[in-house]
Amino acid sequence: MYPPSLLDTDILSELFKGHSLVKAKAAEYIGRHKRLTISQIAKYEILKGLKSKKAFKQIEIFNRFCSVNIVFPITDDVIGKASDIYAELKEEGSLISDADILVAATAIVNNLVLVTNNTNHFSRIKKLQLDNWKI
């Protein structure tokens, strides 16, 4: 039911907030794939939010989460794909943030479905498969 997937920051945040549907889908996913997967960009976005709030206990919990799950790096292939996505979106006049472009490129390069509630932005990117665990 759940293909290999990459969790976007918004879904990851909902998971840590205890959103019941997101938690249930994450548990099903782990049952099949053993670990969750995120990008380095999502890791950065979560940590910057927690550090700006000085949420030290949550930082510790999140770092533990990252150590037992998969954090996909920003590789040269990801950078190349991201620059292609940027050029296409700019030409179409429908740019999104660099962070979102890098997350999308990470998913595409690693043949992962992007799990996000931000389908409005990400649906602009060709060849990016999307899923939403909030619905």
Biotite code that builds the C-alpha atoms (Angstrom):
import biotite.structure as struc

atoms = struc.array([
    struc.Atom([0.000, 0.000, 0.000], chain_id="A", res_id=1, res_name="MET", atom_name="CA", element="C"),
    struc.Atom([2.821, 2.428, 0.767], chain_id="A", res_id=2, res_name="TYR", atom_name="CA", element="C"),
    struc.Atom([5.603, 2.695, -1.819], chain_id="A", res_id=3, res_name="PRO", atom_name="CA", element="C"),
    struc.Atom([9.031, 3.888, -0.630], chain_id="A", res_id=4, res_name="PRO", atom_name="CA", element="C"),
    struc.Atom([8.413, 7.492, 0.389], chain_id="A", res_id=5, res_name="SER", atom_name="CA", element="C"),
    struc.Atom([10.064, 10.679, 1.610], chain_id="A", res_id=6, res_name="LEU", atom_name="CA", element="C"),
    struc.Atom([8.317, 12.685, 4.327], chain_id="A", res_id=7, res_name="LEU", atom_name="CA", element="C"),
    struc.Atom([8.143, 16.422, 3.749], chain_id="A", res_id=8, res_name="ASP", atom_name="CA", element="C"),
    struc.Atom([8.638, 18.791, 6.674], chain_id="A", res_id=9, res_name="THR", atom_name="CA", element="C"),
    struc.Atom([4.929, 19.499, 7.125], chain_id="A", res_id=10, res_name="ASP", atom_name="CA", element="C"),
    struc.Atom([4.055, 15.798, 7.493], chain_id="A", res_id=11, res_name="ILE", atom_name="CA", element="C"),
    struc.Atom([7.041, 15.229, 9.770], chain_id="A", res_id=12, res_name="LEU", atom_name="CA", element="C"),
    struc.Atom([5.878, 18.104, 11.957], chain_id="A", res_id=13, res_name="SER", atom_name="CA", element="C"),
    struc.Atom([2.354, 16.662, 12.122], chain_id="A", res_id=14, res_name="GLU", atom_name="CA", element="C"),
    struc.Atom([3.813, 13.296, 13.101], chain_id="A", res_id=15, res_name="LEU", atom_name="CA", element="C"),
    struc.Atom([5.661, 14.874, 16.034], chain_id="A", res_id=16, res_name="PHE", atom_name="CA", element="C"),
    struc.Atom([2.546, 16.822, 17.039], chain_id="A", res_id=17, res_name="LYS", atom_name="CA", element="C"),
    struc.Atom([0.698, 13.514, 17.259], chain_id="A", res_id=18, res_name="GLY", atom_name="CA", element="C"),
    struc.Atom([-1.754, 13.958, 14.364], chain_id="A", res_id=19, res_name="HIS", atom_name="CA", element="C"),
    struc.Atom([-3.701, 10.699, 14.601], chain_id="A", res_id=20, res_name="SER", atom_name="CA", element="C"),
    struc.Atom([-4.053, 9.919, 10.879], chain_id="A", res_id=21, res_name="LEU", atom_name="CA", element="C"),
    struc.Atom([-0.414, 10.776, 10.145], chain_id="A", res_id=22, res_name="VAL", atom_name="CA", element="C"),
    struc.Atom([0.706, 8.608, 13.089], chain_id="A", res_id=23, res_name="LYS", atom_name="CA", element="C"),
    struc.Atom([-1.415, 5.687, 11.872], chain_id="A", res_id=24, res_name="ALA", atom_name="CA", element="C"),
    struc.Atom([-0.085, 5.919, 8.318], chain_id="A", res_id=25, res_name="LYS", atom_name="CA", element="C"),
    struc.Atom([3.490, 6.255, 9.578], chain_id="A", res_id=26, res_name="ALA", atom_name="CA", element="C"),
    struc.Atom([3.022, 3.117, 11.701], chain_id="A", res_id=27, res_name="ALA", atom_name="CA", element="C"),
    struc.Atom([1.714, 1.214, 8.660], chain_id="A", res_id=28, res_name="GLU", atom_name="CA", element="C"),
    struc.Atom([4.628, 2.492, 6.595], chain_id="A", res_id=29, res_name="TYR", atom_name="CA", element="C"),
    struc.Atom([7.153, 1.401, 9.241], chain_id="A", res_id=30, res_name="ILE", atom_name="CA", element="C"),
    struc.Atom([5.475, -2.006, 9.369], chain_id="A", res_id=31, res_name="GLY", atom_name="CA", element="C"),
    struc.Atom([6.273, -2.446, 5.718], chain_id="A", res_id=32, res_name="ARG", atom_name="CA", element="C"),
    struc.Atom([9.544, -0.525, 5.259], chain_id="A", res_id=33, res_name="HIS", atom_name="CA", element="C"),
    struc.Atom([11.020, -0.646, 8.813], chain_id="A", res_id=34, res_name="LYS", atom_name="CA", element="C"),
    struc.Atom([12.135, 3.015, 8.818], chain_id="A", res_id=35, res_name="ARG", atom_name="CA", element="C"),
    struc.Atom([10.863, 6.426, 7.782], chain_id="A", res_id=36, res_name="LEU", atom_name="CA", element="C"),
    struc.Atom([12.782, 8.564, 5.316], chain_id="A", res_id=37, res_name="THR", atom_name="CA", element="C"),
    struc.Atom([13.349, 12.317, 5.302], chain_id="A", res_id=38, res_name="ILE", atom_name="CA", element="C"),
    struc.Atom([15.664, 14.720, 3.490], chain_id="A", res_id=39, res_name="SER", atom_name="CA", element="C"),
    struc.Atom([18.452, 16.792, 4.959], chain_id="A", res_id=40, res_name="GLN", atom_name="CA", element="C"),
    struc.Atom([16.311, 19.815, 4.135], chain_id="A", res_id=41, res_name="ILE", atom_name="CA", element="C"),
    struc.Atom([13.447, 18.530, 6.314], chain_id="A", res_id=42, res_name="ALA", atom_name="CA", element="C"),
    struc.Atom([15.957, 17.815, 9.087], chain_id="A", res_id=43, res_name="LYS", atom_name="CA", element="C"),
    struc.Atom([17.246, 21.384, 8.819], chain_id="A", res_id=44, res_name="TYR", atom_name="CA", element="C"),
    struc.Atom([13.749, 22.891, 8.790], chain_id="A", res_id=45, res_name="GLU", atom_name="CA", element="C"),
    struc.Atom([12.650, 20.951, 11.872], chain_id="A", res_id=46, res_name="ILE", atom_name="CA", element="C"),
    struc.Atom([15.859, 21.690, 13.790], chain_id="A", res_id=47, res_name="LEU", atom_name="CA", element="C"),
    struc.Atom([15.828, 25.396, 12.991], chain_id="A", res_id=48, res_name="LYS", atom_name="CA", element="C"),
    struc.Atom([12.276, 25.648, 14.333], chain_id="A", res_id=49, res_name="GLY", atom_name="CA", element="C"),
    struc.Atom([13.081, 23.719, 17.493], chain_id="A", res_id=50, res_name="LEU", atom_name="CA", element="C"),
    struc.Atom([16.306, 25.615, 18.134], chain_id="A", res_id=51, res_name="LYS", atom_name="CA", element="C"),
    struc.Atom([14.627, 28.976, 17.637], chain_id="A", res_id=52, res_name="SER", atom_name="CA", element="C"),
    struc.Atom([12.153, 27.937, 20.361], chain_id="A", res_id=53, res_name="LYS", atom_name="CA", element="C"),
    struc.Atom([14.967, 26.548, 22.526], chain_id="A", res_id=54, res_name="LYS", atom_name="CA", element="C"),
    struc.Atom([12.998, 23.277, 22.657], chain_id="A", res_id=55, res_name="ALA", atom_name="CA", element="C"),
    struc.Atom([15.953, 21.236, 23.910], chain_id="A", res_id=56, res_name="PHE", atom_name="CA", element="C"),
    struc.Atom([14.011, 18.106, 24.877], chain_id="A", res_id=57, res_name="LYS", atom_name="CA", element="C"),
    struc.Atom([12.295, 18.032, 21.479], chain_id="A", res_id=58, res_name="GLN", atom_name="CA", element="C"),
    struc.Atom([15.673, 18.529, 19.770], chain_id="A", res_id=59, res_name="ILE", atom_name="CA", element="C"),
    struc.Atom([16.997, 15.481, 21.596], chain_id="A", res_id=60, res_name="GLU", atom_name="CA", element="C"),
    struc.Atom([13.941, 13.429, 20.607], chain_id="A", res_id=61, res_name="ILE", atom_name="CA", element="C"),
    struc.Atom([14.207, 14.570, 16.984], chain_id="A", res_id=62, res_name="PHE", atom_name="CA", element="C"),
    struc.Atom([17.932, 13.764, 16.816], chain_id="A", res_id=63, res_name="ASN", atom_name="CA", element="C"),
    struc.Atom([17.158, 10.258, 18.121], chain_id="A", res_id=64, res_name="ARG", atom_name="CA", element="C"),
    struc.Atom([14.446, 9.943, 15.470], chain_id="A", res_id=65, res_name="PHE", atom_name="CA", element="C"),
    struc.Atom([16.974, 10.891, 12.769], chain_id="A", res_id=66, res_name="CYS", atom_name="CA", element="C"),
    struc.Atom([19.523, 8.370, 14.057], chain_id="A", res_id=67, res_name="SER", atom_name="CA", element="C"),
    struc.Atom([17.134, 5.411, 13.679], chain_id="A", res_id=68, res_name="VAL", atom_name="CA", element="C"),
    struc.Atom([15.539, 6.479, 10.397], chain_id="A", res_id=69, res_name="ASN", atom_name="CA", element="C"),
    struc.Atom([16.963, 7.429, 6.998], chain_id="A", res_id=70, res_name="ILE", atom_name="CA", element="C"),
    struc.Atom([18.052, 10.984, 6.208], chain_id="A", res_id=71, res_name="VAL", atom_name="CA", element="C"),
    struc.Atom([18.791, 11.330, 2.492], chain_id="A", res_id=72, res_name="PHE", atom_name="CA", element="C"),
    struc.Atom([21.735, 13.633, 1.746], chain_id="A", res_id=73, res_name="PRO", atom_name="CA", element="C"),
    struc.Atom([21.936, 16.422, -0.778], chain_id="A", res_id=74, res_name="ILE", atom_name="CA", element="C"),
    struc.Atom([24.117, 14.809, -3.430], chain_id="A", res_id=75, res_name="THR", atom_name="CA", element="C"),
    struc.Atom([25.442, 16.128, -6.753], chain_id="A", res_id=76, res_name="ASP", atom_name="CA", element="C"),
    struc.Atom([22.603, 14.248, -8.473], chain_id="A", res_id=77, res_name="ASP", atom_name="CA", element="C"),
    struc.Atom([20.075, 16.003, -6.234], chain_id="A", res_id=78, res_name="VAL", atom_name="CA", element="C"),
    struc.Atom([21.657, 19.395, -7.002], chain_id="A", res_id=79, res_name="ILE", atom_name="CA", element="C"),
    struc.Atom([21.546, 18.649, -10.735], chain_id="A", res_id=80, res_name="GLY", atom_name="CA", element="C"),
    struc.Atom([17.884, 17.616, -10.599], chain_id="A", res_id=81, res_name="LYS", atom_name="CA", element="C"),
    struc.Atom([17.013, 20.608, -8.405], chain_id="A", res_id=82, res_name="ALA", atom_name="CA", element="C"),
    struc.Atom([18.581, 23.013, -10.890], chain_id="A", res_id=83, res_name="SER", atom_name="CA", element="C"),
    struc.Atom([16.566, 21.373, -13.707], chain_id="A", res_id=84, res_name="ASP", atom_name="CA", element="C"),
    struc.Atom([13.367, 21.755, -11.656], chain_id="A", res_id=85, res_name="ILE", atom_name="CA", element="C"),
    struc.Atom([14.187, 25.394, -10.898], chain_id="A", res_id=86, res_name="TYR", atom_name="CA", element="C"),
    struc.Atom([14.753, 26.178, -14.579], chain_id="A", res_id=87, res_name="ALA", atom_name="CA", element="C"),
    struc.Atom([11.470, 24.505, -15.601], chain_id="A", res_id=88, res_name="GLU", atom_name="CA", element="C"),
    struc.Atom([9.440, 26.249, -12.909], chain_id="A", res_id=89, res_name="LEU", atom_name="CA", element="C"),
    struc.Atom([11.014, 29.628, -13.652], chain_id="A", res_id=90, res_name="LYS", atom_name="CA", element="C"),
    struc.Atom([10.219, 29.249, -17.342], chain_id="A", res_id=91, res_name="GLU", atom_name="CA", element="C"),
    struc.Atom([6.607, 28.435, -16.440], chain_id="A", res_id=92, res_name="GLU", atom_name="CA", element="C"),
    struc.Atom([6.427, 31.366, -14.018], chain_id="A", res_id=93, res_name="GLY", atom_name="CA", element="C"),
    struc.Atom([5.542, 29.050, -11.121], chain_id="A", res_id=94, res_name="SER", atom_name="CA", element="C"),
    struc.Atom([8.606, 29.038, -8.865], chain_id="A", res_id=95, res_name="LEU", atom_name="CA", element="C"),
    struc.Atom([8.485, 27.551, -5.381], chain_id="A", res_id=96, res_name="ILE", atom_name="CA", element="C"),
    struc.Atom([11.043, 27.851, -2.580], chain_id="A", res_id=97, res_name="SER", atom_name="CA", element="C"),
    struc.Atom([14.535, 26.456, -3.000], chain_id="A", res_id=98, res_name="ASP", atom_name="CA", element="C"),
    struc.Atom([13.942, 24.212, 0.017], chain_id="A", res_id=99, res_name="ALA", atom_name="CA", element="C"),
    struc.Atom([10.876, 22.660, -1.640], chain_id="A", res_id=100, res_name="ASP", atom_name="CA", element="C"),
    struc.Atom([12.783, 22.223, -4.898], chain_id="A", res_id=101, res_name="ILE", atom_name="CA", element="C"),
    struc.Atom([15.598, 20.401, -3.065], chain_id="A", res_id=102, res_name="LEU", atom_name="CA", element="C"),
    struc.Atom([13.112, 18.149, -1.247], chain_id="A", res_id=103, res_name="VAL", atom_name="CA", element="C"),
    struc.Atom([11.389, 17.318, -4.546], chain_id="A", res_id=104, res_name="ALA", atom_name="CA", element="C"),
    struc.Atom([14.725, 16.615, -6.232], chain_id="A", res_id=105, res_name="ALA", atom_name="CA", element="C"),
    struc.Atom([15.712, 14.316, -3.367], chain_id="A", res_id=106, res_name="THR", atom_name="CA", element="C"),
    struc.Atom([12.491, 12.345, -3.851], chain_id="A", res_id=107, res_name="ALA", atom_name="CA", element="C"),
    struc.Atom([12.860, 12.108, -7.636], chain_id="A", res_id=108, res_name="ILE", atom_name="CA", element="C"),
    struc.Atom([16.558, 11.121, -7.596], chain_id="A", res_id=109, res_name="VAL", atom_name="CA", element="C"),
    struc.Atom([15.914, 8.405, -5.007], chain_id="A", res_id=110, res_name="ASN", atom_name="CA", element="C"),
    struc.Atom([12.700, 7.127, -6.680], chain_id="A", res_id=111, res_name="ASN", atom_name="CA", element="C"),
    struc.Atom([10.556, 8.046, -3.691], chain_id="A", res_id=112, res_name="LEU", atom_name="CA", element="C"),
    struc.Atom([6.993, 9.283, -3.384], chain_id="A", res_id=113, res_name="VAL", atom_name="CA", element="C"),
    struc.Atom([6.891, 12.638, -1.589], chain_id="A", res_id=114, res_name="LEU", atom_name="CA", element="C"),
    struc.Atom([4.480, 12.599, 1.352], chain_id="A", res_id=115, res_name="VAL", atom_name="CA", element="C"),
    struc.Atom([3.265, 16.165, 1.846], chain_id="A", res_id=116, res_name="THR", atom_name="CA", element="C"),
    struc.Atom([0.218, 18.234, 2.637], chain_id="A", res_id=117, res_name="ASN", atom_name="CA", element="C"),
    struc.Atom([1.632, 20.966, 0.385], chain_id="A", res_id=118, res_name="ASN", atom_name="CA", element="C"),
    struc.Atom([0.353, 19.484, -2.857], chain_id="A", res_id=119, res_name="THR", atom_name="CA", element="C"),
    struc.Atom([-0.323, 22.938, -4.329], chain_id="A", res_id=120, res_name="ASN", atom_name="CA", element="C"),
    struc.Atom([3.393, 23.705, -4.657], chain_id="A", res_id=121, res_name="HIS", atom_name="CA", element="C"),
    struc.Atom([4.710, 20.242, -5.330], chain_id="A", res_id=122, res_name="PHE", atom_name="CA", element="C"),
    struc.Atom([2.153, 19.330, -8.002], chain_id="A", res_id=123, res_name="SER", atom_name="CA", element="C"),
    struc.Atom([3.916, 21.822, -10.294], chain_id="A", res_id=124, res_name="ARG", atom_name="CA", element="C"),
    struc.Atom([6.909, 19.496, -10.575], chain_id="A", res_id=125, res_name="ILE", atom_name="CA", element="C"),
    struc.Atom([6.840, 16.969, -13.374], chain_id="A", res_id=126, res_name="LYS", atom_name="CA", element="C"),
    struc.Atom([7.698, 13.348, -12.542], chain_id="A", res_id=127, res_name="LYS", atom_name="CA", element="C"),
    struc.Atom([7.185, 13.925, -8.806], chain_id="A", res_id=128, res_name="LEU", atom_name="CA", element="C"),
    struc.Atom([4.789, 11.437, -7.235], chain_id="A", res_id=129, res_name="GLN", atom_name="CA", element="C"),
    struc.Atom([2.816, 12.734, -4.266], chain_id="A", res_id=130, res_name="LEU", atom_name="CA", element="C"),
    struc.Atom([0.905, 11.282, -1.335], chain_id="A", res_id=131, res_name="ASP", atom_name="CA", element="C"),
    struc.Atom([-0.801, 13.059, 1.561], chain_id="A", res_id=132, res_name="ASN", atom_name="CA", element="C"),
    struc.Atom([-1.033, 11.280, 4.928], chain_id="A", res_id=133, res_name="TRP", atom_name="CA", element="C"),
    struc.Atom([-3.318, 13.983, 6.355], chain_id="A", res_id=134, res_name="LYS", atom_name="CA", element="C"),
    struc.Atom([-6.288, 12.904, 4.220], chain_id="A", res_id=135, res_name="ILE", atom_name="CA", element="C"),
])
